[in-house]
């Protein structure tokens, strides 16, 4: 799309509308077969619910593969009893990418979907992603994320972050075909092109979903966000688990920049977007308080204005989306949690920069935290 067209049509993403030039509703050439891949390590509590949600899809899955990454519980036995094909690794592989790669050798279908072992997929979620593959350049489609449980401060903060990001930020990226990441908890891939172009999920970082998304965009493929395709993961209920997840996300993000030597992204637009986020994550949470203090407001007034503006800027789109989901009261009660989680996230981001880029102490193993 030309720059002039971007400027003229740039407001469409505010309404969550798809790019005009992509005719998602044109008929497909035929049914696309699909396999589900579930990497799992000690997930006996949740694996059955995940498998059953996939078996209940309105778009029938051809096969469900569970990679039992050397679990010490009954994960593999439960998955097998429900009819899933189970492949057990000889030893724990340490990262989700390595577990998923083991399954790829057994995928023979047109598409495959990766689902975390603690994620429940809405009955029509897979069906809602299929029309995006009518665009022949589509490689990945990810869905809308809603936490399964919204009880603790950390779950509430994450809920609002999802609502805001998937209502404002993700549609903006979608409109410009610059989706930053296809969520690892639920994303659908075109098999042949994925294997031919990339061979596997790259194991060089702790964020294989981010890595493949950037590689796909850099090679001219399209990555889409399907807001109508919903999934429900288990999000961190405690401070410790929340921090470990954020650390894995941020350090994986920084690792993906570093492995590209800070400039080899294949697309200048993608590179620009990434560095906008690098800077925004770094200065965004502190920008408003500093500006207010510099303007002569007292500390108490600055904090008050910061809290009010945050409630408005995040709250309005989050509450609108929550209303559409029938979760307005839950979102309203959850808004104050972001006043804590935002600054915890900021601290973890600074720590991640210190570890990954300053000390060059790279995170190598997956630590879910529970």
C-alpha positions as a Markdown table, in Angstrom:
| # | Residue | x | y | z |
|---|---|---|---|---|
| 1 | Unk | 0.0 | 0.0 | 0.0 |
| 2 | Unk | 1.4 | 3.4 | -1.0 |
| 3 | Unk | 2.2 | 6.0 | 1.7 |
| 4 | Unk | -0.7 | 8.3 | 0.5 |
| 5 | Unk | -3.1 | 5.4 | 0.8 |
| 6 | Unk | -1.8 | 4.7 | 4.3 |
| 7 | Unk | -2.5 | 8.3 | 5.3 |
| 8 | Unk | -5.9 | 8.5 | 3.7 |
| 9 | Unk | -7.1 | 5.2 | 5.1 |
| 10 | Unk | -5.1 | 5.2 | 8.3 |
| 11 | Unk | -8.1 | 5.7 | 10.5 |
| 12 | Unk | -9.8 | 2.4 | 9.6 |
| 13 | Unk | -7.9 | 0.5 | 12.3 |
| 14 | Unk | -9.5 | 2.6 | 15.0 |
| 15 | Unk | -12.7 | 0.7 | 14.2 |
| 16 | Unk | -10.9 | -2.6 | 14.0 |
| 17 | Unk | -11.5 | -2.9 | 10.2 |
| 18 | Unk | -9.3 | -5.0 | 8.0 |
| 19 | Unk | -7.3 | -3.5 | 5.1 |
| 20 | Unk | -9.5 | -2.7 | 2.2 |
| 21 | Unk | -7.4 | -4.5 | -0.4 |
| 22 | Unk | -7.6 | -7.9 | 1.4 |
| 23 | Unk | -10.8 | -9.7 | 0.3 |
| 24 | Unk | -11.0 | -12.2 | 3.3 |
| 25 | Unk | -14.5 | -13.2 | 2.3 |
| 26 | Unk | -13.8 | -14.6 | -1.2 |
| 27 | Unk | -14.4 | -18.3 | -1.4 |
| 28 | Unk | -11.6 | -20.7 | -0.6 |
| 29 | Unk | -10.4 | -23.2 | -3.2 |
| 30 | Unk | -11.3 | -26.1 | -0.8 |
| 31 | Unk | -11.2 | -27.3 | 2.7 |
| 32 | Unk | -7.8 | -26.9 | 4.4 |
| 33 | Unk | -6.7 | -29.8 | 6.6 |
| 34 | Unk | -5.3 | -28.9 | 10.0 |
| 35 | Unk | -3.3 | -30.5 | 12.8 |
| 36 | Unk | -3.0 | -29.2 | 16.4 |
| 37 | Unk | 0.3 | -29.2 | 18.2 |
| 38 | Unk | 0.4 | -28.9 | 22.0 |
| 39 | Unk | 3.8 | -28.7 | 23.7 |
| 40 | Unk | 3.3 | -29.8 | 27.3 |
| 41 | Unk | 5.4 | -30.3 | 30.5 |
| 42 | Unk | 3.7 | -31.4 | 33.7 |
| 43 | Unk | 0.3 | -30.1 | 32.6 |
| 44 | Unk | -1.9 | -32.9 | 34.0 |
| 45 | Unk | -4.3 | -30.4 | 35.5 |
| 46 | Unk | -5.1 | -28.6 | 32.3 |
| 47 | Unk | -4.2 | -30.8 | 29.3 |
| 48 | Unk | -7.6 | -32.6 | 29.2 |
| 49 | Unk | -9.5 | -29.3 | 29.0 |
| 50 | Unk | -7.2 | -28.1 | 26.2 |
| 51 | Unk | -7.6 | -31.3 | 24.1 |
| 52 | Unk | -11.4 | -31.3 | 24.6 |
| 53 | Unk | -11.7 | -27.7 | 23.5 |
| 54 | Unk | -9.8 | -28.7 | 20.3 |
| 55 | Unk | -12.0 | -31.7 | 19.7 |
| 56 | Unk | -15.1 | -29.5 | 20.0 |
| 57 | Unk | -14.0 | -27.2 | 17.2 |
| 58 | Unk | -16.7 | -26.3 | 14.6 |
| 59 | Unk | -13.9 | -26.6 | 12.0 |
| 60 | Unk | -12.8 | -30.3 | 12.5 |
| 61 | Unk | -9.1 | -30.9 | 13.3 |
| 62 | Unk | -7.5 | -33.8 | 11.4 |
| 63 | Unk | -5.1 | -34.7 | 14.2 |
| 64 | Unk | -4.1 | -33.5 | 17.7 |
| 65 | Unk | -0.4 | -34.0 | 18.6 |
| 66 | Unk | 0.8 | -33.6 | 22.2 |
| 67 | Unk | 4.6 | -33.3 | 22.7 |
| 68 | Unk | 5.2 | -34.6 | 26.2 |
| 69 | Unk | 8.4 | -32.9 | 27.1 |
| 70 | Unk | 9.6 | -35.5 | 29.6 |
| 71 | Unk | 6.8 | -34.7 | 32.1 |
| 72 | Unk | 7.1 | -36.3 | 35.5 |
| 73 | Unk | 3.3 | -36.4 | 36.0 |
| 74 | Unk | 0.4 | -38.0 | 34.0 |
| 75 | Unk | 0.3 | -35.5 | 31.2 |
| 76 | Unk | 1.1 | -38.0 | 28.5 |
| 77 | Unk | -1.3 | -40.7 | 29.8 |
| 78 | Unk | -4.2 | -38.3 | 30.0 |
| 79 | Unk | -3.6 | -36.9 | 26.5 |
| 80 | Unk | -3.3 | -40.5 | 25.1 |
| 81 | Unk | -6.6 | -41.5 | 26.8 |
| 82 | Unk | -8.4 | -38.7 | 25.0 |
| 83 | Unk | -7.2 | -39.9 | 21.6 |
| 84 | Unk | -4.3 | -37.5 | 21.0 |
| 85 | Unk | -1.1 | -38.7 | 19.4 |
| 86 | Unk | 1.6 | -38.4 | 22.1 |
| 87 | Unk | 5.3 | -38.1 | 21.4 |
| 88 | Unk | 7.6 | -38.0 | 24.4 |
| 89 | Unk | 11.0 | -36.4 | 24.3 |
| 90 | Unk | 13.9 | -38.5 | 25.6 |
| 91 | Unk | 14.9 | -35.5 | 27.9 |
| 92 | Unk | 13.4 | -32.2 | 28.7 |
| 93 | Unk | 14.2 | -29.8 | 25.8 |
| 94 | Unk | 14.2 | -26.6 | 27.8 |
| 95 | Unk | 12.2 | -24.5 | 25.4 |
| 96 | Unk | 8.8 | -24.6 | 23.8 |
| 97 | Unk | 10.4 | -24.2 | 20.3 |
| 98 | Unk | 12.3 | -27.5 | 20.6 |
| 99 | Unk | 9.2 | -29.4 | 21.7 |
| 100 | Unk | 7.2 | -28.0 | 18.8 |
| 101 | Unk | 9.9 | -28.9 | 16.3 |
| 102 | Unk | 9.7 | -32.5 | 17.3 |
| 103 | Unk | 6.0 | -32.5 | 16.3 |
| 104 | Unk | 6.5 | -30.8 | 12.9 |
| 105 | Unk | 8.0 | -33.9 | 11.4 |
| 106 | Unk | 4.6 | -35.6 | 11.8 |
| 107 | Unk | 2.4 | -32.8 | 10.4 |
| 108 | Unk | 1.0 | -33.7 | 7.0 |
| 109 | Unk | -1.9 | -31.2 | 6.8 |
| 110 | Unk | -2.2 | -27.9 | 5.0 |
| 111 | Unk | -2.2 | -25.9 | 8.3 |
| 112 | Unk | -1.2 | -26.5 | 11.9 |
| 113 | Unk | -2.2 | -24.7 | 15.0 |
| 114 | Unk | 0.0 | -24.3 | 18.1 |
| 115 | Unk | -1.9 | -24.2 | 21.4 |
| 116 | Unk | -0.4 | -24.0 | 24.9 |
| 117 | Unk | -1.3 | -26.9 | 27.2 |
| 118 | Unk | -3.1 | -24.6 | 29.7 |
| 119 | Unk | -5.2 | -22.8 | 27.0 |
| 120 | Unk | -8.9 | -23.4 | 26.2 |
| 121 | Unk | -9.9 | -22.6 | 22.6 |
| 122 | Unk | -13.4 | -21.2 | 21.9 |
| 123 | Unk | -15.4 | -23.7 | 19.8 |
| 124 | Unk | -15.3 | -21.5 | 16.7 |
| 125 | Unk | -11.8 | -20.1 | 17.1 |
| 126 | Unk | -10.1 | -22.2 | 14.4 |
| 127 | Unk | -13.0 | -21.6 | 12.0 |
| 128 | Unk | -12.6 | -17.9 | 12.5 |
| 129 | Unk | -9.0 | -18.0 | 11.4 |
| 130 | Unk | -9.5 | -20.0 | 8.2 |
| 131 | Unk | -10.8 | -17.1 | 6.0 |
| 132 | Unk | -7.6 | -15.2 | 6.5 |
| 133 | Unk | -5.8 | -18.0 | 4.5 |
| 134 | Unk | -7.8 | -16.9 | 1.5 |
| 135 | Unk | -5.0 | -14.4 | 1.1 |
| 136 | Unk | -2.3 | -16.6 | -0.5 |
| 137 | Unk | 0.5 | -14.6 | 1.2 |
| 138 | Unk | -0.9 | -15.4 | 4.7 |
| 139 | Unk | 1.5 | -17.4 | 6.8 |
| 140 | Unk | 0.3 | -17.0 | 10.4 |
| 141 | Unk | -3.0 | -16.0 | 12.0 |
| 142 | Unk | -3.3 | -15.5 | 15.8 |
| 143 | Unk | -6.4 | -15.0 | 18.0 |
| 144 | Unk | -7.9 | -12.8 | 20.7 |
| 145 | Unk | -6.7 | -13.7 | 24.2 |
| 146 | Unk | -8.9 | -13.6 | 27.3 |
| 147 | Unk | -7.6 | -14.9 | 30.7 |
| 148 | Unk | -9.4 | -18.0 | 32.0 |
| 149 | Unk | -9.3 | -16.6 | 35.6 |
| 150 | Unk | -9.6 | -13.0 | 36.5 |
| 151 | Unk | -9.3 | -12.9 | 40.3 |
| 152 | Unk | -5.9 | -11.8 | 41.6 |
| 153 | Unk | -4.3 | -8.3 | 41.0 |
| 154 | Unk | -2.0 | -9.8 | 38.5 |
| 155 | Unk | -4.7 | -11.6 | 36.5 |
| 156 | Unk | -6.8 | -8.4 | 36.5 |
| 157 | Unk | -3.9 | -6.2 | 35.3 |
| 158 | Unk | -3.2 | -8.7 | 32.5 |
| 159 | Unk | -6.9 | -8.7 | 31.5 |
| 160 | Unk | -6.9 | -4.9 | 31.0 |
| 161 | Unk | -3.6 | -5.1 | 29.1 |
| 162 | Unk | -5.1 | -7.7 | 26.8 |
| 163 | Unk | -8.3 | -5.6 | 26.3 |
| 164 | Unk | -6.4 | -2.4 | 25.5 |
| 165 | Unk | -3.7 | -4.0 | 23.3 |
| 166 | Unk | -6.1 | -6.2 | 21.3 |
| 167 | Unk | -8.5 | -3.4 | 20.8 |
| 168 | Unk | -6.1 | -0.5 | 19.9 |
| 169 | Unk | -2.6 | -1.7 | 19.2 |
| 170 | Unk | -3.1 | -5.1 | 17.5 |
| 171 | Unk | -5.8 | -3.8 | 15.0 |
| 172 | Unk | -3.4 | -0.9 | 14.1 |
| 173 | Unk | -0.6 | -3.5 | 13.4 |
| 174 | Unk | -3.1 | -5.7 | 11.6 |
| 175 | Unk | -4.2 | -2.9 | 9.3 |
| 176 | Unk | -0.6 | -2.2 | 8.2 |
| 177 | Unk | 0.3 | -5.9 | 8.0 |
| 178 | Unk | 2.9 | -5.3 | 10.8 |
| 179 | Unk | 1.6 | -7.6 | 13.5 |
| 180 | Unk | 4.5 | -7.7 | 16.0 |
| 181 | Unk | 3.9 | -11.1 | 17.3 |
| 182 | Unk | 1.5 | -14.1 | 16.6 |
| 183 | Unk | 0.7 | -15.2 | 20.1 |
| 184 | Unk | 2.3 | -18.5 | 21.1 |
| 185 | Unk | -0.7 | -19.7 | 23.1 |
| 186 | Unk | -2.9 | -19.9 | 19.9 |
| 187 | Unk | -1.8 | -19.3 | 16.4 |
| 188 | Unk | -2.5 | -21.1 | 13.0 |
| 189 | Unk | 0.3 | -21.6 | 10.4 |
| 190 | Unk | 0.5 | -22.6 | 6.8 |
| 191 | Unk | 2.5 | -25.8 | 6.9 |
| 192 | Unk | 4.2 | -26.1 | 3.5 |
| 193 | Unk | 5.5 | -22.5 | 3.4 |
| 194 | Unk | 6.6 | -22.6 | 7.1 |
| 195 | Unk | 8.6 | -25.7 | 6.6 |
| 196 | Unk | 10.1 | -24.8 | 3.2 |
| 197 | Unk | 11.0 | -21.2 | 4.2 |
| 198 | Unk | 12.1 | -21.7 | 7.8 |
| 199 | Unk | 12.3 | -25.5 | 8.4 |
| 200 | Unk | 11.3 | -25.2 | 12.1 |
| 201 | Unk | 10.8 | -22.9 | 15.0 |
| 202 | Unk | 14.1 | -21.3 | 15.6 |
| 203 | Unk | 15.6 | -22.3 | 19.0 |
| 204 | Unk | 18.0 | -19.3 | 19.2 |
| 205 | Unk | 15.8 | -17.2 | 21.5 |
| 206 | Unk | 13.2 | -17.7 | 24.2 |
| 207 | Unk | 10.5 | -16.2 | 22.0 |
| 208 | Unk | 10.1 | -18.6 | 19.0 |
| 209 | Unk | 6.7 | -17.1 | 18.2 |
| 210 | Unk | 8.1 | -13.6 | 17.9 |
| 211 | Unk | 11.1 | -14.9 | 15.9 |
| 212 | Unk | 9.0 | -16.6 | 13.3 |
| 213 | Unk | 6.6 | -13.6 | 13.1 |
| 214 | Unk | 9.5 | -11.3 | 12.3 |
| 215 | Unk | 11.1 | -13.7 | 9.8 |
| 216 | Unk | 7.7 | -14.1 | 8.0 |
| 217 | Unk | 7.2 | -10.4 | 7.8 |
| 218 | Unk | 10.7 | -9.8 | 6.6 |
| 219 | Unk | 10.2 | -12.3 | 3.8 |
| 220 | Unk | 7.0 | -10.6 | 2.6 |
| 221 | Unk | 4.5 | -13.0 | 4.1 |
| 222 | Unk | 1.4 | -11.7 | 5.9 |
| 223 | Unk | 0.7 | -12.2 | 9.6 |
| 224 | Unk | -2.8 | -11.4 | 10.8 |
| 225 | Unk | -4.7 | -11.0 | 14.1 |
| 226 | Unk | -8.2 | -12.5 | 14.1 |
| 227 | Unk | -10.1 | -10.6 | 16.8 |
| 228 | Unk | -13.1 | -13.0 | 16.5 |
| 229 | Unk | -11.0 | -16.1 | 17.2 |
| 230 | Unk | -10.8 | -16.3 | 21.0 |
| 231 | Unk | -8.7 | -18.4 | 23.3 |
| 232 | Unk | -8.5 | -18.5 | 27.1 |
| 233 | Unk | -5.0 | -19.2 | 28.7 |
| 234 | Unk | -4.1 | -19.4 | 32.3 |
| 235 | Unk | -2.3 | -16.2 | 33.2 |
| 236 | Unk | 0.0 | -15.6 | 36.2 |
| 237 | Unk | -2.0 | -15.5 | 39.4 |
| 238 | Unk | 0.9 | -14.4 | 41.7 |
| 239 | Unk | 3.7 | -11.8 | 41.6 |
| 240 | Unk | 6.5 | -14.4 | 41.2 |
| 241 | Unk | 4.9 | -16.1 | 38.2 |
| 242 | Unk | 3.9 | -12.8 | 36.7 |
| 243 | Unk | 7.5 | -11.5 | 36.9 |
| 244 | Unk | 8.9 | -14.8 | 35.4 |
| 245 | Unk | 6.5 | -14.6 | 32.5 |
| 246 | Unk | 7.3 | -11.0 | 31.8 |
| 247 | Unk | 11.0 | -11.7 | 32.0 |
| 248 | Unk | 10.7 | -14.5 | 29.5 |
| 249 | Unk | 8.7 | -12.2 | 27.1 |
| 250 | Unk | 11.0 | -9.2 | 27.4 |
| 251 | Unk | 14.2 | -11.1 | 27.2 |
| 252 | Unk | 12.9 | -13.1 | 24.3 |
| 253 | Unk | 12.0 | -9.7 | 22.6 |
| 254 | Unk | 15.5 | -8.3 | 23.3 |
| 255 | Unk | 17.2 | -11.6 | 22.1 |
| 256 | Unk | 15.3 | -11.4 | 18.8 |
| 257 | Unk | 16.7 | -7.9 | 18.2 |
| 258 | Unk | 20.2 | -9.0 | 19.2 |
| 259 | Unk | 20.3 | -12.1 | 17.0 |
| 260 | Unk | 19.5 | -9.8 | 14.0 |
| 261 | Unk | 22.5 | -7.7 | 14.9 |
| 262 | Unk | 20.2 | -4.8 | 15.6 |
| 263 | Unk | 19.5 | -4.1 | 12.0 |
| 264 | Unk | 18.8 | -7.2 | 9.9 |
| 265 | Unk | 15.0 | -7.4 | 10.0 |
| 266 | Unk | 14.3 | -7.7 | 6.2 |
| 267 | Unk | 11.8 | -4.8 | 6.4 |
| 268 | Unk | 12.5 | -1.2 | 7.3 |
| 269 | Unk | 8.9 | -0.8 | 8.4 |
| 270 | Unk | 9.1 | -3.7 | 10.8 |
| 271 | Unk | 12.5 | -2.4 | 12.1 |
| 272 | Unk | 11.0 | 1.0 | 12.7 |
| 273 | Unk | 8.0 | -0.5 | 14.5 |
| 274 | Unk | 10.2 | -2.6 | 16.8 |
| 275 | Unk | 12.4 | 0.3 | 17.8 |
| 276 | Unk | 9.4 | 2.5 | 18.5 |
| 277 | Unk | 8.4 | -0.2 | 21.0 |
| 278 | Unk | 11.9 | -0.4 | 22.4 |
| 279 | Unk | 11.9 | 3.3 | 23.2 |
| 280 | Unk | 8.3 | 3.4 | 24.3 |
| 281 | Unk | 8.7 | 0.6 | 26.7 |
| 282 | Unk | 11.7 | 2.4 | 28.1 |
| 283 | Unk | 10.3 | 5.9 | 28.5 |
| 284 | Unk | 6.5 | 5.6 | 28.3 |
| 285 | Unk | 5.7 | 4.8 | 32.0 |
| 286 | Unk | 7.9 | 7.6 | 33.2 |
| 287 | Unk | 7.1 | 10.3 | 30.6 |
| 288 | Unk | 4.0 | 11.7 | 32.1 |
| 289 | Unk | 5.1 | 12.0 | 35.7 |
| 290 | Unk | 8.4 | 13.7 | 34.6 |
| 291 | Unk | 6.5 | 16.1 | 32.4 |
| 292 | Unk | 4.1 | 17.0 | 35.1 |
| 293 | Unk | 6.8 | 17.5 | 37.7 |
| 294 | Unk | 8.8 | 19.6 | 35.2 |
| 295 | Unk | 5.6 | 21.7 | 34.6 |
| 296 | Unk | 5.5 | 22.6 | 38.3 |
| 297 | Unk | 3.0 | 20.1 | 39.6 |
| 298 | Unk | 3.7 | 18.7 | 43.0 |
| 299 | Unk | 4.4 | 15.0 | 43.5 |
| 300 | Unk | 0.9 | 14.2 | 44.7 |
| 301 | Unk | -0.7 | 16.2 | 41.9 |
| 302 | Unk | 1.5 | 14.6 | 39.3 |
| 303 | Unk | 0.6 | 11.1 | 40.6 |
| 304 | Unk | -3.1 | 12.0 | 40.6 |
| 305 | Unk | -3.1 | 13.3 | 37.0 |
| 306 | Unk | -1.0 | 10.3 | 35.9 |
| 307 | Unk | -3.5 | 7.8 | 37.5 |
| 308 | Unk | -6.5 | 9.7 | 36.0 |
| 309 | Unk | -5.1 | 9.9 | 32.5 |
| 310 | Unk | -4.1 | 6.2 | 32.6 |
| 311 | Unk | -7.6 | 5.2 | 33.6 |
| 312 | Unk | -9.0 | 7.2 | 30.7 |
| 313 | Unk | -6.5 | 6.2 | 27.9 |
| 314 | Unk | -6.5 | 2.5 | 28.9 |
| 315 | Unk | -9.9 | 2.4 | 30.4 |
| 316 | Unk | -12.1 | 3.7 | 27.6 |
| 317 | Unk | -11.1 | 1.2 | 24.9 |
| 318 | Unk | -10.7 | -1.7 | 27.5 |
| 319 | Unk | -14.2 | -1.1 | 28.9 |
| 320 | Unk | -15.7 | -0.8 | 25.4 |
| 321 | Unk | -14.2 | -4.2 | 24.4 |
| 322 | Unk | -15.2 | -5.7 | 27.7 |
| 323 | Unk | -18.8 | -4.6 | 27.1 |
| 324 | Unk | -18.7 | -6.3 | 23.7 |
| 325 | Unk | -17.5 | -9.5 | 25.5 |
| 326 | Unk | -20.1 | -9.2 | 28.2 |
| 327 | Unk | -17.4 | -8.6 | 30.9 |
| 328 | Unk | -17.9 | -4.9 | 31.6 |
| 329 | Unk | -18.2 | -5.2 | 35.4 |
| 330 | Unk | -15.1 | -7.4 | 35.6 |
| 331 | Unk | -13.1 | -4.9 | 33.5 |
| 332 | Unk | -14.2 | -2.0 | 35.6 |
| 333 | Unk | -13.1 | -3.7 | 38.8 |
| 334 | Unk | -9.8 | -4.6 | 37.2 |
| 335 | Unk | -8.8 | -1.2 | 36.0 |
| 336 | Unk | -6.9 | -0.1 | 39.2 |
| 337 | Unk | -4.7 | -3.2 | 39.0 |
| 338 | Unk | -2.9 | -1.6 | 36.0 |
| 339 | Unk | -1.5 | 1.1 | 38.3 |
| 340 | Unk | 0.6 | -1.6 | 39.8 |
| 341 | Unk | 1.2 | -4.0 | 37.0 |
| 342 | Unk | 2.4 | -1.3 | 34.6 |
| 343 | Unk | 5.3 | -0.3 | 36.8 |
| 344 | Unk | 6.2 | -3.8 | 37.7 |
| 345 | Unk | 6.4 | -4.4 | 33.9 |
| 346 | Unk | 8.6 | -1.4 | 33.6 |
| 347 | Unk | 11.0 | -2.7 | 36.3 |
| 348 | Unk | 11.2 | -6.1 | 34.7 |
| 349 | Unk | 11.9 | -4.5 | 31.3 |
| 350 | Unk | 14.8 | -2.5 | 32.7 |
| 351 | Unk | 16.1 | -5.6 | 34.4 |
| 352 | Unk | 15.8 | -7.6 | 31.1 |
| 353 | Unk | 17.9 | -4.9 | 29.3 |
| 354 | Unk | 20.5 | -5.1 | 32.0 |
| 355 | Unk | 20.8 | -8.9 | 31.8 |
| 356 | Unk | 20.5 | -9.4 | 28.0 |
| 357 | Unk | 22.2 | -6.3 | 26.5 |
| 358 | Unk | 24.5 | -5.0 | 29.2 |
| 359 | Unk | 25.7 | -8.2 | 31.0 |
| 360 | Unk | 25.0 | -10.4 | 28.0 |
| 361 | Unk | 23.6 | -13.0 | 30.4 |
| 362 | Unk | 21.2 | -14.7 | 28.0 |
| 363 | Unk | 18.2 | -16.6 | 29.3 |
| 364 | Unk | 18.4 | -20.1 | 28.0 |
| 365 | Unk | 15.7 | -22.2 | 29.7 |
| 366 | Unk | 11.9 | -22.0 | 29.9 |
| 367 | Unk | 10.7 | -21.3 | 33.5 |
| 368 | Unk | 7.0 | -21.2 | 33.7 |
| 369 | Unk | 7.1 | -20.5 | 37.4 |
| 370 | Unk | 4.5 | -23.0 | 38.5 |
